[in-house]
């Protein structure tokens, strides 16, 4: 039986959703918005997406996608090339390493894990 183009397109969009949403947060990161206090939160938004997708669906956001997101974050933000790339890959590695502990835990444990990881990433 031949699969339709719409079925294949549906599967492709489901597979690319984590990468595209994380990339959208990187782009949102560079848009100058006049929201008070927004500039302090913005650098963490792509990191939040990397952490979330790694905890819940790590197979949909592989390491090479995290590398591309980090590289684009470096290029768009004007940071030295490799800074955010290394930070995102280290967070990805830490979450993969602790995946058995984090998976299936309550929101407060997941949030505590993110706060520890983000404090280590941006200190």
Secondary structure by P-SEA (a helix, b strand, c coil): ccccaaaaaaaaaaaaaaaaaaaaaaaaaacccccccccccccaaaaaaaaaaaacccccccaaaaaaaaaaaaaaacccccaaaaaaaaaaaaaaaaccccccccaaaaaaaaaaaaaaacc
